[in-house]
Amino acid sequence: MRHSVRSPWLKKLVLSLSGKQLANEFEKASHNVRQTQESILKRVIDSCRDTVFGREHGFGKIRSIMDYRRAVPVRDFEGHRAYVERMTKGEDNVLFPGKPLFYNTTSGTASKPKMIPVSQEYFRKAHIKLSRLWLYSCLRDNPRMFNGKNLASAGAAEEGKTDDGTPYGSLSGAVYRNAPSVIKHLYSMPYSVICIKDYRKKYYAMMRCALASDIAYIVVTNPSSLLKFHEVVMDNLQDLIRDIRNGSLREDVASEIPEDERGVILDKFVPDAARANFLEGIANQNGDALRPKHYWLNLVCINTWKQGNCAQILPKLAGYFSESTVIREFGYMASEARGGIVLENDWSSSALSINTYHFEFIEESERNSENPIALLAHELEVGKRYYILITNTSGLYRYDINDIIEVTGFYNQVPLFDFIRKGDGFTSLTGEKLTETQVIEAMERTGRILDVQFEYFTMCCDEKNLCYRLFVEFSNGTPGEKRRIFEEEIDCRLAEINPEYESKRGSGRLPAPVLIELPARSYERVKDTLVACGMVSEGQYKTMYLQRKPQLLAVLEDISRQF
């Protein structure tokens, strides 16, 4: 008897065979982190000694970590940019042997975006293996997650091409597009849907596919996407039900799919009166209280970020999902690296990806010293916070990703850590050194003291006018008198938390923050505006509760005028 690749048990078997081997490799490496990390660094140095970067930095003479540190200074992306730009013009053997497979794009600190090179070696032997290990660990803890479809948010794998014709786009999209057929059969939507450029129409198409499906697991890096999914459902419910009933896709949305692919995609939609009737029934029964738990009855697992800024979003999901649905920490990942992996449902921390990258760390308090001491993975201590440096097989060398992590424990010898915040999550107009964490804490304290709730907030450091502007969307029903004293109260709480802030305020060197009220659904308005004008990509949007970008300040001021 022939077994279909669509069979859940066959999918589990195929993934388990490769996943278990990867799990065993990680387990073995976890018992000797120092040796594993030395091996990773040696492999990078040996393979790249004849590259432009390798020759310029004397890779042929490097015999130890101390040699490596003397030869290669700590750099952020701007320190790598000149090499990357040579690669985009067609030069090979610059940062690694050969040419990039593609570039992963993300926002940069300068006006130009980052073009993170992705080598064939890294993509096929590192990133894909980590993805399989992660998925295997999810399936091991949640064996029913292959019994239905998945819903995953990703960007287009190809957004354009460099001067030499190499594509650039989203690494998550590349993984989505190139997944093996055993995994593709789990997708609730075809790759063409995630390539729709119009943000609102893309989300409609995604929910047209997902709402028609029995979704068993969801993968989104930012939990704000979960709020957006449901918002799209509620705003377009009748259209979505009509499309599901008729086996269609709303015409204005279908027109966004390239013409040469449109027919094939539309042919995949079949009329489903039973599903449409079910959705109509639960919509009539629940009204405005309709939630994802009503239309996805068999949702087993959600993978999403739960740390850093995302911790502020999770409470908004209360009541959205069944108690049996596991909301699992996605793990530490950035555009440059998947530096941590979560291997069990109940893990709140990530395990360092010690057999994929070479890591160094600088204590948070050492960051701005003249000669900061770099530490290795086996030298970290529980409870301490560090900046993380990454070296990989894809052209990043002692790369300062500007992230602060805190070590929470160990898995065998592997450090477990939480992402705390971006290193640039602080501002200082007069030496107050205000951090994003302090702003969040001050807002939470003020909310408790005044018994006030808010839907969204961000504090902007207005460097032009040398003041802070606090933009707040209060919850419906917040009394006017409490809104009026909120500004004074938040000032007091910041002074409580930050002695330097208190000193600068007391001396008059720093003015009180200015409260500016925002209209309803401002979070979505800010995100939609930034995506629409190309300031951020939809898949990489992250809420910043303290920021200094004039462009975002202008967007917030414009939205506030609608209040």
C-alpha positions in Angstrom: 0.0 0.0 0.0 1.3 3.5 -0.9 1.4 6.1 1.8 0.7 9.7 1.0 3.2 12.3 2.1 0.2 14.1 3.5 -0.2 11.4 6.2 0.5 13.0 9.7 2.4 9.9 11.0 4.6 9.9 7.9 5.5 13.5 8.3 6.3 12.9 12.0 8.5 9.9 11.0 10.5 11.8 8.3 11.1 14.8 10.6 11.9 12.6 13.6 14.6 10.6 11.7 16.6 13.8 10.9 15.6 15.7 14.0 16.7 13.1 16.5 20.1 12.9 14.9 20.5 16.7 15.2 19.2 16.6 18.8 21.9 14.0 19.6 24.6 16.1 18.1 23.5 19.1 20.1 23.4 17.0 23.3 26.9 15.7 22.7 28.2 19.3 22.1 26.5 20.5 25.2 28.8 18.5 27.4 31.9 20.2 26.1 31.1 23.8 25.2 34.7 25.0 25.2 35.9 22.4 22.8 32.8 22.8 20.6 33.3 26.6 20.3 37.1 26.2 19.6 36.2 23.8 16.8 33.6 26.2 15.3 36.1 29.1 15.3 38.9 26.9 13.8 36.6 25.9 11.0 35.7 29.5 10.2 39.3 30.6 10.2 40.6 27.7 8.1 37.8 28.0 5.5 38.2 31.8 5.1 42.0 32.3 5.3 42.3 32.9 1.6 39.4 35.4 1.4 39.9 39.2 1.2 39.0 39.6 4.8 41.1 36.6 5.8 44.2 37.9 4.1 43.8 41.4 5.5 43.5 40.1 9.0 46.2 37.4 8.9 43.9 34.4 9.3 46.9 32.2 8.2 48.7 33.1 11.4 45.8 32.7 13.9 46.3 29.8 16.3 44.2 30.8 19.3 41.3 32.9 20.4 43.8 35.5 21.6 45.3 35.7 18.1 41.8 36.1 16.7 41.0 38.9 19.0 44.3 40.7 18.3 43.7 40.3 14.5 40.0 41.2 14.3 38.4 44.2 16.1 34.8 44.1 17.3 32.6 45.5 14.5 28.9 46.2 14.0 27.4 46.0 10.5 28.9 49.4 9.4 32.3 47.8 10.0 31.4 45.0 7.6 29.5 47.2 5.1 32.5 48.0 2.8 33.2 44.3 2.3 29.5 43.5 1.7 29.3 46.2 -0.9 32.2 44.7 -2.8 30.3 41.4 -2.8 27.1 43.0 -4.1 29.0 44.3 -7.1 30.1 40.8 -8.0 33.5 40.3 -6.3 33.9 36.8 -4.9 36.0 35.4 -2.0 35.5 38.6 0.0 34.1 37.6 3.4 33.9 33.9 2.7 34.7 31.6 -0.2 32.7 32.1 -3.3 29.6 34.4 -3.5 26.5 34.7 -1.3 23.5 32.5 -2.0 21.4 35.6 -1.2 21.2 38.6 1.2 18.9 38.8 4.2 17.7 42.4 4.5 17.0 44.3 7.7 17.0 47.9 8.9 20.4 49.4 9.7 21.7 52.1 12.0 22.6 54.3 9.0 20.2 55.4 6.3 21.1 52.3 4.2 19.5 49.0 5.1 21.7 46.1 6.2 22.4 43.4 3.5 23.3 40.4 5.6 25.2 38.0 3.3 24.1 34.3 3.5 26.5 31.8 2.2 25.5 28.4 0.9 27.5 26.7 3.7 25.6 28.7 6.3 22.1 28.3 4.8 22.3 24.6 4.1 24.5 23.4 7.0 23.7 25.8 9.8 20.4 27.6 9.5 18.4 24.8 8.0 19.8 22.3 10.6 18.8 24.6 13.4 15.3 25.0 12.0 14.9 21.3 11.8 16.2 20.8 15.3 13.7 23.4 16.6 10.8 21.9 14.6 11.7 18.4 15.9 11.7 19.6 19.5 8.3 21.3 19.0 6.8 18.1 17.5 8.4 15.9 20.3 6.5 18.0 22.9 3.4 18.6 20.8 2.8 15.4 18.8 -0.6 16.5 17.4 0.8 19.7 15.8 1.1 17.9 12.4 -2.5 16.8 12.5 -3.6 20.0 10.9 -2.2 23.0 8.9 0.2 25.6 10.0 0.1 29.4 9.9 3.4 31.2 9.6 4.3 34.8 9.0 7.2 35.4 6.7 8.5 37.9 4.2 9.2 37.5 0.5 12.4 35.6 -0.2 13.2 37.9 -3.1 12.6 41.6 -2.9 15.1 42.5 -5.6 18.6 41.8 -6.8 22.0 43.4 -6.2 24.2 44.8 -9.0 25.6 41.3 -9.7 22.2 39.7 -9.8 22.2 38.1 -6.4 18.7 38.1 -4.8 18.0 39.8 -1.5 15.0 39.5 0.7 13.8 37.6 3.8 15.6 34.6 5.2 12.3 33.3 6.7 10.8 33.6 3.2 13.6 31.6 1.7 13.1 28.8 4.3 9.4 28.9 3.6 9.8 28.7 -0.2 12.5 26.0 -0.1 10.9 23.7 2.5 10.8 20.0 1.6 7.4 18.7 0.3 6.7 16.9 3.6 6.6 20.3 5.3 5.0 22.2 2.5 1.9 20.0 2.7 1.4 21.5 6.2 1.2 25.1 4.9 -2.2 26.7 5.0 -1.2 29.2 2.3 1.1 29.1 -0.8 4.3 31.0 -0.9 2.8 33.5 -3.4 0.5 34.8 -0.7 3.3 36.0 1.6 4.8 37.9 -1.4 1.8 40.2 -1.8 3.2 43.7 -1.4 0.1 45.5 -0.2 0.2 45.0 3.6 -3.6 44.9 4.2 -4.3 42.7 1.2 -1.6 40.3 2.1 -3.1 39.8 5.6 -6.6 39.3 4.0 -5.2 36.6 1.8 -3.4 34.9 4.7 -6.5 34.8 6.8 -8.6 33.7 3.8 -6.3 30.6 3.7 -6.0 30.1 7.4 -9.6 30.6 8.4 -10.6 27.9 5.9 -8.1 25.5 7.5 -7.8 23.5 10.7 -4.8 25.3 12.0 -2.8 23.1 14.4 0.2 25.4 15.0 1.3 29.0 14.4 4.7 30.4 14.0 5.1 34.2 14.3 8.2 35.9 15.8 6.2 38.8 17.2 3.0 38.2 19.1 1.5 41.4 17.7 0.9 39.4 14.5 -1.6 37.3 16.4 -3.5 40.4 17.3 -3.4 41.5 13.6 -4.6 38.2 12.4 -7.7 38.4 14.5 -8.3 42.0 13.7 -8.3 41.2 10.0 -10.8 38.4 10.6 -13.2 40.7 12.6 -12.9 43.5 10.0 -13.5 41.3 7.0 -15.5 38.4 8.4 -18.4 38.4 5.9 -16.0 38.7 2.9 -13.9 35.9 4.2 -16.9 33.6 4.8 -18.2 34.4 1.3 -14.8 33.5 -0.2 -14.6 30.3 1.7 -18.2 29.3 0.7 -17.5 30.1 -3.0 -13.9 28.8 -3.2 -12.8 32.3 -4.3 -10.4 35.1 -3.3 -11.7 38.6 -3.3 -10.9 40.2 -6.6 -8.9 43.2 -5.4 -6.7 40.8 -3.4 -6.3 38.2 -6.2 -5.1 41.0 -8.5 -2.0 41.4 -6.2 -0.8 37.9 -7.1 1.5 37.8 -10.2 -0.6 37.0 -13.3 1.5 34.0 -14.3 0.9 32.4 -10.8 -2.7 33.6 -10.2 -4.5 30.9 -12.0 -2.6 28.1 -10.3 -3.2 29.7 -6.9 -6.9 30.4 -7.4 -7.5 26.8 -8.6 -6.4 25.6 -5.2 -9.4 27.3 -3.6 -12.4 25.0 -3.5 -15.9 25.8 -2.3 -16.4 24.7 1.4 -20.0 25.3 2.4 -19.6 23.3 5.6 -16.7 25.5 6.9 -18.6 28.6 5.9 -21.7 27.5 7.8 -19.6 26.7 10.8 -18.0 30.2 10.8 -21.3 31.9 10.4 -22.6 29.9 13.3 -19.8 30.8 15.7 -19.9 34.5 14.5 -23.6 34.8 15.3 -23.1 33.0 18.6 -20.2 35.1 19.9 -20.5 38.4 18.1 -17.7 40.8 19.2 -16.5 38.2 21.6 -15.4 35.9 18.8 -11.8 34.8 19.3 -9.3 32.5 17.5 -10.2 29.7 20.0 -13.6 29.5 18.4 -12.5 29.1 14.8 -9.3 27.1 15.4 -10.6 24.3 17.7 -7.5 22.1 17.4 -4.7 24.7 17.7 -2.0 22.8 19.6 1.0 25.2 19.7 2.0 28.8 19.1 5.7 29.8 18.7 6.4 33.4 19.3 8.7 35.8 21.2 7.8 36.2 24.8 10.7 38.3 26.0 12.0 41.8 25.6 9.4 44.2 24.3 7.1 41.4 23.4 6.3 40.7 27.0 4.2 43.9 26.9 2.0 42.5 24.1 1.2 39.0 25.5 -1.3 40.3 28.1 -3.4 41.6 25.2 -3.9 37.9 24.1 -5.7 36.9 27.2 -8.8 34.9 26.3 -7.7 34.5 22.6 -6.7 30.9 22.8 -7.8 27.7 24.6 -6.0 26.8 27.8 -4.8 23.6 26.0 -2.9 25.7 23.4 0.7 26.0 24.3 2.3 29.4 23.8 6.0 28.5 23.4 8.9 30.8 23.5 10.3 31.0 19.9 13.9 31.6 21.0 16.6 34.2 20.3 16.8 35.0 16.7 17.9 38.1 14.7 18.4 38.8 11.0 22.1 38.0 11.5 21.8 34.8 13.4 19.6 32.3 15.1 21.8 32.5 18.2 19.5 30.6 20.6 17.1 27.7 20.5 14.3 26.6 22.8 14.1 22.8 23.1 11.1 22.3 25.4 7.6 23.7 25.9 8.3 24.9 29.4 11.6 26.6 28.6 11.4 30.4 29.0 15.1 30.8 28.0 17.1 30.0 24.9 20.1 27.7 24.8 23.1 29.2 23.0 23.5 27.7 19.5 27.0 26.5 20.4 27.6 24.1 17.6 26.5 26.6 14.9 28.2 30.0 15.7 31.2 31.1 17.7 30.2 33.5 20.5 32.0 36.1 22.7 30.4 38.3 25.3 31.1 41.6 27.0 29.6 42.4 30.3 27.0 45.2 30.1 29.0 47.4 32.6 32.2 46.9 30.5 30.7 47.9 27.1 31.9 51.5 27.2 35.3 50.9 28.8 38.5 51.6 26.9 39.5 47.9 26.6 36.4 45.8 27.4 37.1 42.2 28.3 35.6 39.6 26.0 34.4 36.3 27.5 33.7 32.9 26.0 30.6 30.9 26.5 32.0 28.7 29.2 33.0 31.8 31.2 29.5 33.2 31.7 27.8 33.6 35.0 24.2 33.2 36.0 22.5 36.5 36.7 24.9 38.6 34.7 24.0 40.6 31.6 26.2 40.7 28.5 26.4 42.1 25.0 26.8 39.3 22.5 29.4 39.0 19.6 28.9 36.5 16.8 31.3 34.9 14.3 29.8 32.6 11.7 30.4 30.9 8.3 28.5 33.6 6.5 31.0 36.5 6.8 30.3 38.0 10.2 33.4 38.4 12.4 33.2 39.4 16.1 29.9 41.0 15.0 28.4 43.3 17.7 24.6 42.7 17.2 23.9 45.3 20.0 21.7 42.9 22.0 21.8 42.5 25.8 21.1 39.1 27.2 21.0 37.7 30.7 22.2 34.3 31.7 19.5 32.4 33.6 21.1 28.9 33.9 22.8 26.1 32.0 21.7 23.1 30.0 24.6 20.8 30.7 27.4 23.3 29.9 25.4 25.4 27.5 24.3 28.8 28.8 20.6 29.5 28.9 19.7 33.1 28.5 16.9 35.7 28.1 16.9 38.5 25.6 16.6 41.7 27.6 16.6 44.5 25.1 18.5 46.1 22.3 21.7 47.9 23.4 20.5 51.1 21.8 17.3 51.0 24.0 18.5 53.9 26.0 18.7 57.7 25.5 20.4 60.5 27.2 19.7 64.2 26.6 21.5 65.6 29.7 23.3 62.5 31.1 20.1 60.9 32.5 20.8 57.5 30.6 17.2 56.5 30.5 16.6 52.9 29.4 13.6 51.3 27.7 13.2 49.0 30.7 12.9 51.9 33.0 10.2 53.5 30.8 8.2 50.3 30.8 8.5 49.9 34.6 7.5 53.6 35.1 4.4 53.1 33.0 3.4 49.9 34.8 3.8 51.6 38.2 1.9 54.7 37.1 -0.9 52.5 35.7 -1.2 50.6 39.0 -1.1 53.8 41.2 -3.8 55.6 39.1 -5.7 52.4 38.2 -5.3 53.4 34.5 -4.9 51.1 31.6 -3.5 51.9 28.2 -3.4 50.1 24.8 -0.2 51.4 23.5 2.7 53.8 24.4 6.1 54.9 23.3 8.4 57.6 24.7 10.3 59.6 22.1 13.6 61.3 22.8 13.2 64.6 20.9 16.8 65.6 20.5 15.9 68.7 18.5 13.8 70.2 21.3 15.8 68.5 24.1 12.7 66.9 25.7 10.8 63.6 26.0 7.4 63.1 24.4 5.3 60.4 25.8 2.6 59.1 23.4 -0.2 57.1 25.0 -3.4 55.5 23.8 -5.5 55.2 26.9 -8.1 52.4 27.2 -11.8 53.4 26.7 -13.4 54.9 29.8 -10.2 56.4 31.3 -11.4 59.4 33.3 -10.2 62.8 32.1 -8.8 63.8 35.5 -6.6 60.7 35.6 -5.3 61.5 32.1 -4.4 65.0 33.2 -2.3 63.9 36.1 -0.7 61.0 34.2 2.1 63.3 32.9 3.1 64.4 36.4 2.9 60.8 37.8 5.1 59.3 35.1 7.7 62.0 35.8 7.7 61.0 39.5 8.0 57.3 38.7 11.0 57.9 36.3 12.7 59.9 39.0 12.1 57.0 41.5 13.6 54.5 39.2 16.5 56.5 37.7 18.7 58.6 40.1 20.3 60.4 37.2 16.9 61.4 35.8 15.9 62.6 39.2 19.1 64.7 39.4 18.7 66.2 36.0 15.0 67.0 36.6 15.7 68.5 40.0 18.4 70.8 38.6 16.1 72.0 35.8 18.5 70.6 33.2 15.8 68.3 31.9 12.2 69.4 31.4 9.3 67.2 32.3 8.1 64.7 29.7 5.2 66.0 27.5 2.2 63.7 27.3 0.5 63.4 23.9 -2.7 61.3 23.6 -3.2 59.0 20.7 -6.5 57.8 19.1 -7.8 54.2 19.1 -5.8 51.5 17.4 -2.7 53.6 17.2 -0.4 50.6 17.4 -1.8 49.3 14.2 -1.7 52.8 12.6 1.9 53.3 13.5 2.9 49.8 12.2 0.8 50.2 9.0 2.3 53.7 8.3 5.9 52.5 8.8 5.4 49.5 6.6 3.6 51.4 3.9 6.3 54.1 3.6 9.1 51.5 3.6 10.7 52.4 6.9 10.4 48.8 8.2 9.3 45.5 6.7 6.2 43.9 8.0 8.0 40.8 9.3 10.7 42.7 11.1 8.6 45.3 12.9 9.4 45.6 16.6 7.7 47.9 19.0 10.2 50.3 20.7 8.9 51.8 24.0 11.8 54.3 24.0 13.3 55.6 20.8 15.1 58.5 19.2 14.2 58.3 15.5 12.9 61.6 14.2 10.9 59.8 11.5 8.9 57.8 14.0 8.3 61.0 16.1 6.9 62.6 13.0 4.6 59.6 12.4 3.3 59.7 16.0 2.7 63.4 15.9 0.7 63.1 12.7 -1.4 60.3 14.2 -2.0 62.2 17.4 -3.6 65.1 15.5 -6.4 62.7 14.6 -7.3 62.4 18.3 
